[in-house]
């Protein structure tokens, strides 16, 4: 009986250690997740028709970060703009998505110091049809202290004996020191 | 004989359980590198506030041009220093290790360049938070690829508030490649992470990887 109890005790202590190590184990998703930090400021979407029955959809999302009262004194604020572009084939029955791309631009601004900067950019693309090719490029473009700018370019072509360019546009986002973001698209 | 056999079964069963559990829950950088996202490239929307925790975060960014970026962020625990007039001063650090990889189908993953960055904040939980000595509290290192073609340039700046209650350090990294037969570097990708620490020792991160 004593031995049985001692075995039980060892089992429970070992299991207890095991759960403790699992709880303390590195897991990025257990990190303090506070979705109230991110606020959706504005969202816009547009659709344009390209050649060869291709429809281009653009979604622009403006996000603002709120880090709480502890960090209000510093007056540095952050915004992110996310641009998602999808190309659909309207000739197919269900508007098949041929290719998709996204660009993200991160800005930091300070209204007191009249300063604004584009900190970084991210981009990604995927093409589901081998007949088409999609290239995306982004980078920061801070030409002055009080205006943060970012640059993105997208190039969508249909492959063939002679490649046909369906969409070639440059996207420029400008952020001023008060946090107002404007964007313009230049077709090249 | 029976007793010994039962004992053996008990211990063997327990050991198997523990080993299997630990192998499933262990989290290492190789798993992050092998993990692939869905066809439409997207990133997790994740933001966090670190309050007196010792944790490690690993994230991966996938760009559409085959370049991937794996970042490991570690928070060091709070340490206490006391001065002659018995006021307590605290220090806490954050270290970042980032690596760029080239992951193109049908080829093995190639490590391009890596960088390390460490910042230590000093605060008193009452009035101020600052970088007390920039030369010692900010450490910045980068490492080129083996073939010397890829390199990372790091720029950092210290931002402080008017009343010194919040201190921020901004890190921006740019990945460049030196093509063959050319000395001019070609820009590829960039990344930023802003570390902000309040007078109470709360650290937040703003980064393109979150």
Interface residues (C-beta under 8 A of the other chain):
Chain A: X7 X11 X14 X18 X21 X22 X25 X26 X27 X28 X31 X32 X33 X34 X35 X37 X38 X65 X67 X68 X70 X71 X73 X74 X75 X76 X78 X100 X101 X102 X104 X106 X108 X112 X119 X120 X121 X122 X123 X124 X125 X126 X128 X136 X139 X140
Chain B: X7 X10 X14 X17 X18 X21 X22 X25 X26 X27 X39 X40 X41 X42 X43 X45 X46 X47 X48 X49 X50 X51 X53 X55 X56 X57 X58 X59 X61 X62 X63 X64 X159 X160 X161 X162 X163 X165 X166 X168 X170 X172 X187 X190 X191 X192 X194 X196 X198 X200 X202 X204 X206 X208
